[in-house]
Amino acid sequence: MCSGSDEHGTPITLTAEQEGVSPHDVVEKFHSIISKALVDLGCSWATNVDPRGVEFGGALYNRTSDPRHKDLVREVFTQLLEADLLEQTSMQQYCSILDNEVRFLPDRYVEGQCPVCHAQGARGDQCDECGSTYEAHQLINPISKLDPEAAIEIRDTEHMFFKLDSFQQALEQRYELQKTVWKPNVRAMTKNWLEMGLRPRAVTRDIDWGISLPLSEDKWVSKRVYVWFEAVQGYYTCARIWAERHGKQAGHPLGDAAWEDWWKVDSDGVPPKHIYFMGKDNIPFHTIIWPSIIMGMNSASSGNPPSHLPGPGDLALEYNVPANEYLMLQGGQFSKSRKHGVWLPSFLERYDPDTLRYYLSINMPEGHDTDFRWDEYVERVNNELIGTYANFVNRVMTLAHRFDSDGSNPLSIFYEASLHADEAEHIQTLLDSATESMERQRFKEALRSIMGIAQLGNSILQRAEPWAHIKEPDATEARLPLSSLAMSWLICRGLAVTLRPFMPFQSDRLWGMLGEDANIDSVLWEEAFSGESFSWNPESPAPLFERLDLDTIIQHERSIMGTHEDSNGNEPDAAGDDAGGDFIDFDDFMKVHLRTGKIISVEDHPNADKLYVIKIEDGTDSTRTVCAGLKGHYEPSELEGMNIVFVANLAPRDLRGVVSEGMLLAADGEDGNVRVLTPEGDIAPGSVVR
């Protein structure tokens, strides 16, 4: 498991200059905070070597300022340059001129008015308001964010470019191979990039902070490797650094070359499985950019043309890129500048990390954007995690400790597996479902299946009523109830194992309460509910979790953040307004005018990868234009002629250069399936939806 802090690029230099410190000071501070918080959250970065043995690998959370990372990036740079996959090209870039000093400015150092939507505060190459990208010379009234008084000019500068267009065909072949594995959002974004056509991309930048170039000419001394090019290489460099610092010391037979076990296609042509986890904004870097670099490295080593099918000894390409959609906060985007966020170190000082892990897992934006809401967090923890799971465990543990014990588990003598064949089959079905979901990287589904086993355990316990037979355990009528209690003990053991990837700390606590001596990580997932292990801990059991109080949480969060505004300009609340949580007034609902329409044409949006420009017949001899994010879900031919429902009184909005005059209604399933809402039968366009 490899990742790390991305410590180069202009955001860090901008922060450093604004705070009057060095970029090194910035990254030192935040790498320490981030890495500690992730370990405290239960991520296994601190376990550098797998407990089962070094042959199983391990983990490393590294950083791109690591000297070894820099050396390896320069090696890759040289490889690609010698293979004629890098080329020198002149490009235009902003520079500031003050007191005869000329300073080239990275895009984030420049802001002005967007040439597309005319919003103020647009960056040098991209507008965050409308999402448009544009050439440097197109920004209106540009100024330097560091020194607004400086004159701004666009001048030519020399840079190295990666010949990304050389990989167009190989990436198209890779897309055809992978499209049945990738999620809809990954397919759609990758396809759009390929359809637009790939162009050479700069791999160097005029900036002081970053990785110096392995070039001797004076003109390259002030330039650095562009962050997009070197950060993705961190997966490769991190694996090599792990081998050198941990794999070799732990006795891996390949020593410094241990990384090859996880990176190179074996002699039979079987590649290792590489699974990349990220948010959807990083998809192209992992399905276009990084695969191209890997294919370039393979090509440079072998002398063969770039191939989407690495052969024996080549570096492996991605197996899957299960990118998530966005996680929002209280209906708005997380924003450090507006203090609209959840500060993890502070959270972990007060609350059980497993409660956050549970909520983030069960609320994971796998198929669509989801929302982090404090009221929902409290409700799910109290009602699901505690109400369904922890209470089941507590009942089983407490009932077991009501029996006399000679130091061994008193329930073992009551268990008769033959009495529970149906329940065992049900558990196996749920475990198989969870296994399939895990293998497809659908963690929310997997967690639901496992929680279904906890719910089944509750049902078994409730039907059996073993508490009624504790005083007369030898009675005939006590046979099934007490065997059911014993089975519930085994279910608790299985839940400790299968919930460990989601909630490791509670699994350790439960494992201890069960009295298990073996390392919990040595128990195989598929064997979690098999066997009859009745270990015993004579100490009285304790609850796995404490109930949460919403008011206390909100009061604390406000004390941390201070009074601030959310993305709509309102002070955030745990559950909306005081009157009704997530409910709205009837009068508010009546302000939304829904009408029927008929789609008469569908075209690609000129400036947005995921949008269609749709013309709707919304009444007699009347049409309107709507932008809809339906690419990847529908082909234009499927939409044309469709009767739909749309919001008719939504204020027109410029979306990347096209004015949208409404919004189509569509349903977004958790599996990423999107379906447009249509009225049943024929109905005239413009009809009111009531």
N, C-alpha and C positions, 0 to 999 in steps of 0.2 A: 504494500500500500504506500504509494508515493504522492507527495504533494509538497507545498511549501509556501512561504511568503513571497509574493511578487513585488520586489523591492526597487525596481527601476522604473523609469518613465517620468513623465512630466508632473503628474499629481504630487509625487513626493518632493520633487524639486520646488514646485510651487509652494507647497506647505512649508518647506524649509526656508525659502526666501521670505515668506510672509511672517514667519516666526523668528527670523534672524538666527537660525541654527543651521548646521550642516545637514545634508540629506542622510548622512550616516547616523547622526543623532536621532533623526526621525525613525528610521527603520529599526535601529537598536531598541528603541522604546516600544514600538508597536509589535515587533516580532516576539518579544518577550511576553507581552500581554496576550497576544493572540495564541501563541503556542501553549501557554499555561491554561488559558480558558478552554481550549479544545481538549486538553488532557483532563481538566476538571469536569468537563461535560461528558467524559467517558470515551472519547475517541482514543484508539489504541496506539497513538503516535509514540507513547513512552515505551511501548514494548517493541524494541528494535529487532529482536529475534523471536520468532514464533515459539511459544512454550513447548510445542511438540517437537521442535528441533529445527536447526538452521535450514535443512533441506525443504522445509515448508515456507521459507522466506521470512518476512517480518515487515517492519514499517519504518518510514523515515519522513518526518516533516522538516524539510530543509529550507533554504532561502536562496534567492537568485543572486545575492551579494556574496555567496560563498566563493572563495577563490578557486576551488576546484570546479564549480559550475562554470565560472568564467573561462577557465582553461579549456574545458570540454566544448563550450560554445564556440570558442575560437577555432578549435579543431574542426568542428562541423562547418564553420564558415569557410575555412581553407579547403576542406573537401569539396564543397559545392563550387567554390571559385575555380579550383583546378579542373573540375568536371564541366566547366563552361555553363554552369547553371546560375551564375551571378554575372551581371553586366553593369558597367558604369554608365550612368545617364545623368544628364543635367535636368534639374527640376526647379520650379519656382517656389519660393518660401518667403514668408513674412520676415522682416527684420526691423529692429528699432534703431534709430539714429539719434544720439544725444551726445553733445560735446565731442563731435567727430568720432565717437565710438560706435561701431556697427556691431549689432548683436542679432544673430538669427534667433527667431522665436518659434518654438514648438507650437502646435495648434492650440493647446490649452492655455498658452500665454496670451492669446489674442482673443478679443471679443468685439462684437459689433452688432449690426442689424442683419437679420437673416434675409438673404436675397429671395427666399421663397415665400415665407409667411410674414416677413418684416418684423418679427419679434426682436426685442432688444436682448442683449446678453448672449447672443449666439456665439459659439466657438468658431475658431478659425476654419474648420472643415466640416462642422456638423452643428445643426440646431437641435437642442434638446426639446424645444417646444413642439416642433412639427416633425422632427426626426429626419429632416432632409440632410443629405450630404452634398457637397459642392466643392469646386476648385477654390484654391486660396484667393485668387484675384476677385472672386465673386462677392465676398463679404462686404457689406456696406458700412462705411465709416469705421474701419477697424482701429482699435487702440490697444496698447500694451497694458495688460492687467497689472504688471509690476511698476510701470512708469507711464501713466496716461499722458504725460506731457511730451513724451518722446515722439518724434516723427516716425511714421510707419511707411515702409516701402516694401515692394516685392522684388526680390533679386534672384538671380540664378545661383544655384549651388549644386555641387557634384555629389552624387550618392550612388551606392551600390543597390541594385535591384535584383530581386529573386525572380527568375523566369517562370512565374506561376502558370503562364499560358502554355508552357511546355507540358503541363500535366493535365490539360483539359480532357484529352481522350481517356487517359488512364483513370481519372476521377469519375468520368461518366460511366466507365465500365465498373468501377467500384460501387457507384450508386446503384446500378442495376443489380449487383450482387447483394448489396446490403439493404435495399429498400424494404424487403420483407421482414428484416430484423428491427430496423429503426422505427421509432415512434412517429406518428403523423407530423409533429412539429419539426422533427429532425429531417424527415423526408422533404417536407415542403421548403424549408429554408435552404437546404443543400441543393435541391432542384432549381430553385430560383437563382442562386449564385451561378450554377452551371449554365443555365439558360441565358443569363446576362453576358456570359463569356468572361473568362479569366484574363487578367492583364498582369504584366510585371508589377511587382510590389516592392517599394523601398525597404531595405533591411538596415539602413543606417540613418542617423539623425544628427543634426547640429545641436549637441547638448553635452554638458560636462559630466553629468552623472550617468553611469552605465558601464558597459563592458567595452573596453578599448578594442580597436580593430587590429588584426594580425597583418597590417599593411605598413610598409616602411616609408612611403612617400609622406612629405610634410603636410600635404593637404588633408590627410586622414587623421592627423594627430588630435584635432579638436572634435572629431566625430565619434559617435558611439553606436553600438549595435542597437537597432530599434527594438523596443521592448516586446512587440508582438512576435518577433522572430525568435527571441531568446527565451521568453518565459515558457512557451509550450515545450521547449526542449528540456525543461525541468523534470519531466517524467523520465526521460532517458538519463539525464545527468544524475538525478536523484537515485535511480537504481544502481548506477555505477558507483556513486559515493557510498551507498549502503553496503555494496559488496566490499569496498576498500576499508570501510570503517567498522563494519559489524559482521558481515558474512565471513570474511577472512579470519577475524579474531575468534569467531564462534566455531571455526573448524570446517567450513564448507570446503569440499575437495577441490573446487575450482579456484579457490582463493580470490584474488582481485577480479577474476573473470566470472564470479558467481552470478553476476547480473545476467549473463547470457542464457541461463536457464529460463528466465522470465521474458527475454526479449527476442531470442533468435528462433527461427523456424527449425525444427529438429530434422534429422537426417531422413526421416520418412515423409517430410513435407508437412508435418502437423504444426501449426503455429500455436503459441500460447494465447490465451484469451485476455485481451486488454479491454477493460470496461472503464469508460471515462464519465465521471459524474460532474454535472455543472448546471447552471441556469441557462435558459434558452438563448440569452444574448451571446453566449460563447459557442454556440453550435458550429458556425462556419470555421472557427479556429480548430475544431476537432474533427471535422469531416472534410475540410478543404485544405486549410493551411498546414496543419501538422502532418496529415497523411502525405502531402506533397513533399514536405521536408524529409520524411522518412523514405519515401520513394527516391528522392534525390540522393540521400545517403547510400541507399542500396545500389543505385545506378552508378554512383561515384566509385563504390567499392568493387563492383563487378564489371563495369564497363558496358553493361547492357542498357538498352533504353528503359525508361521508367515503366514499371509494371504494377498493376493493381493486385497481382498474385505473387507475393514474395515466395521465393524458393528456399530450399535448405540452406541454412547459414545466414539468410537475410533477416533484417529487423522486421518484426511483425507489425501489421496495421491493426486498426481498431476492430474489436469484435462487436462492440456495441457502444453507443453514445446515448445513454438514457437521460437526456436533458429534462429538467423540470421546467415548468412555467414559473411565474413570479409568485412569491409570497408577499402579500401586502400587509400593512399594519393599520388596523382600525379603518379600513377603506382607503387608505392613502399609501403612497410609496414610502419605504424606509428612507430617511434622509438624515445624515449626520449634521448637515449644516442647519437644518431646522429642528434639530434635537428630537426628531420623530423616529424613535427606535427603542429597542430593548437592549440595555447595556449588559452583556453576558456576564462579565466578572461580578457585577453587583448582584445580578440575579442568583448566581451560584453561591453567593455569600448567605443568602436567605432561604433558598428553596432547594428541594431535592432535584438534582439534575435529571433524574429519570422521569419526573413529571413533565419536564420540558421535552425530553426525548420522545415520550409517549405522544404528547400533543402534536409535535412537529411531524411525527411519523404518521399518525392517524389523519392528519390534516395536510399531508404532503401534496404540493401542487403538481402531481404527476401528469395529469391530463389537461388541467386548466388552472388559471390563477386562483389562489385561495387567500383567505384573510386570517391573519393572527388577531384574535380579539381576546381581551383579558377575561371577559365574562364567559366566553366559550371555553377558554383554557380551564377556568375554575370548574365549570360544569362538567367537562369531559373527565377531568381528574377525579372530582368528587363522585360523579355518578357512574362512570365507566371503569376507570382504573381502580378506584377504591370500592365502589358499589358492586361491581361484577367480579373483579379479580382478587383484590386484596382481602375483601370480606370472605370470599370463598376460602382462601388460604388460612385466614385467621380462624374460621369456624372449624376447619379440619384439624389444625394444630391444637386448638383449645380442647376440642372433643377428645383427641388422642391423649392429651395430658390428663384427662379425667380418669383414665384407667390406671390401675396399679402397675408399676413397672419394676422389673428386677435389673434394670440397666439396658434392656433390649426393647425393641419396639413392640408394645403390647398388641398392635393391630395385625402383626404378621400371622398370627394363628387363626385369624378370622377370614383371611382372603381366600376366595375360591374363584379362580379365573373363569371357570365354566359357567358361572352365573352371570357373566357380563360380556358375553360374546357380541351382543348387539351394540352395546356402548363402545366396546373396543373397535368394532368396525367403523362406527361413526367417528371416533377419534382419528382412526387411520385415514378416513376420507378427508377430514379437515387438515390433517398433517400433510397429506399428499397435495391438497390444494395450496397450502402455504408454501410447500417446497416448489411447486410449479411457479408460483408468483415470485418467489425469491430468485429463481433461475431466470426469470424474465425481468428482473429488477423492478418489480411492482410491489414495493415494500408496504404500502398502505393495505393492499389486498392481503398480503401475507399476515400482517398484524391482525387484521379482522378475523382471519381464519383461526389464528391461535387464540384470540380472545373468545372465539366461538367455542373452543375447547373448555375455557374457563366457565363459560355460560352453561355448557353441558354438565360440567362438574357440579355447578350449583343445582341444576335440575336433578341430578342423581341424588345429591344430598337431601334436597327438599322432599323428594318422593320417598326416600328410604327412612327418614326420621330416626337416625341411629341414636340420637340423644334419649329416646324413649326406652332404650334397651341396655343402657350402660350398667344399670344395677343388676340385671339378670342376663348376663351375656351368654349363658349356656342354654337359655330357653330356645326351643325350636323356632319360634317366630323371630328370634334375633339373628338367625343365620344370614338372611339376605341383607337386612339393614347394616349389620356390622361388616359384612363383606363389602358392601357399598362404601362404607367409611374407609375401609382399607384401600379400596380402589381409588378413592378420592385422594388419599395420601400419595399414591403413585402418580396421579394426575398432577398434583402439586410439583412432584419431582420433575415430570416431563415439562411442565410450564417453566420451571426455573431454567431448563436447558434451552427451550425454544424461544423464550423471551429475552435471552441474554443478548442477542445482537441488537435488540431494541432498548432494553433497560438493564444494563450490566450490573449496576450497583444493587438493585433489589434482588437480582438473581443470586448474587453473592450472599446477601442477607438470608434469603430463603434457603439456599444451599446449606448455610450454617445451621439454621433452625431445624433442617431435616437431619442434621448430624452426619452429612456425607463427608468422608475423608478424601475421596478422589478429587483430582482437579476437575472442576466442572467443564473446562475446555477440552478435556480428554473424552468426554461423552459425545458420541456422534449424534448429529441432528436426527437422523432417521431412526435411531434407537432410543430416542428420548422417552417414549412411552412403552417400551418393551421391557421385559424382565420384571423381577420382583424384589427390588432393593428397598428393604425396610430398615434403614439406618435409624439412629435415635440420638437425640440431644436432650438430656434430662432438664435443661434450663427452660423456664417458662417462656413461651413464645411471645413476641412483641409485634404490634402492627407494622406492616410494611411501609405504610405512608400515613402522613397526617393530613387531615382535611384542610382545605384552603379557604380563606376568607377574602372575598372580592374587595370589600371596602378597604381592608388593610393593605392589599396589594396596590390598589389605585392610589391610595394616600402615599405609599412609599415611592411609587414610580413618579408621581408628581413632585415629590421632594427632590428626586434625583434630577429630573429633566427641567424643573421649573415650569412656569406657565408658558405654553407654546401653542402654536397653531398647527392644525393638520393641513392636508393638501387643499382643503376647501376653505381655509381661513377660519376654521372654528376650533375651539379648544376641544381636544379629544376627550371622549368619555368611554367608560367601560362598555356600554351597551347602547350607544345612541343617546336620545334625549331621556330625561328623567321620567317621562310619562309612560313610555312603553318599550324600552329596550330597542329591539330591532324593528318594532312596528312603526308604521306611519299613519298619519291621520287620513280619514276618508277624503277630506277636501284636498289633501296633497295628491292622493291617487287620481282624483278626478281632473287634476291639471294635465295629466298625460293623455294626449289624444292618439288613439290607435286606429288605424285605417287599413283597409285592404288595398293591394296594388298588384300589378302584373309586370314582371320583368320583361323588358323588350330588347335590351342589349346588355352585354357584359364585355368589358375590356380590361386589360391589365393596367394597373395604376403605373404611371410613368416613373414615379419616384419612390415606390414602396413595394418591397418584395412580397408581402403577404396580403395586399389589398387588391380587390377588384373595383373598378368604377362601373357602377350599375345604374342603368336608366330605367326608371319605373313609370309606368302609366298609372297615375294616381287619381284619375277622374276623366270625365269626358273632355277629349282634346287637351289634356293636361299631363305634363311629365315632370319629373324631378330626378336629380342625380344623388346617389347615395354611395359612399365608400364602405365596403364591407370586407372584413378579414376572413374570407372564405377560401382563399387559395390553399391547395393541399387537401381540401375537403370536398370541393366540387370542381368539375370542369365547367367552362363557360356554357357549353352546349346543354349541360344538365340544368342550369339555372334559367336559361332563356325560355320564356313562355310560362314560367312558374308563377302561380298566384301566391302572394306572400302577405304578411302583416308587418307594418312599419310604424314607427313613432313619427307622427305628422307634424308636431309642434316643437320639435327639437330645434334650438337655435342653429342656423347654418354655421359650419366650422371649416376652416381651411385645413385640410389634411394633406400635408406635403405638396401643396400647390394645386390641389383640387378641392373645390368647395363642396362639402357634403351637406345635403339638405334633409337629413333624417337618419333613421337607424332601423335596419332590418331586425326582426326578432328571430332568435335561433336558440336551440337547446344545446348545451355543452355537457356531454356525458363525462364521467370520471375516467373513462378509458380513452379520452381524446376524440371520441366520435361527436361530430357537430352536425346537427340537422336543422334546416330552416323550417320555421313554423309556417304551416299553410292552412287556409280555411278549407273545410270539407265541402266538396262540390263546387259548382260555378257560382260566382258572386261578382257583381260589378265592381271594378276598381273605384276606390274612394269610399266604399261602404264603411260605416262607423263600426268599430269593434267595441262592444259593451260588456 
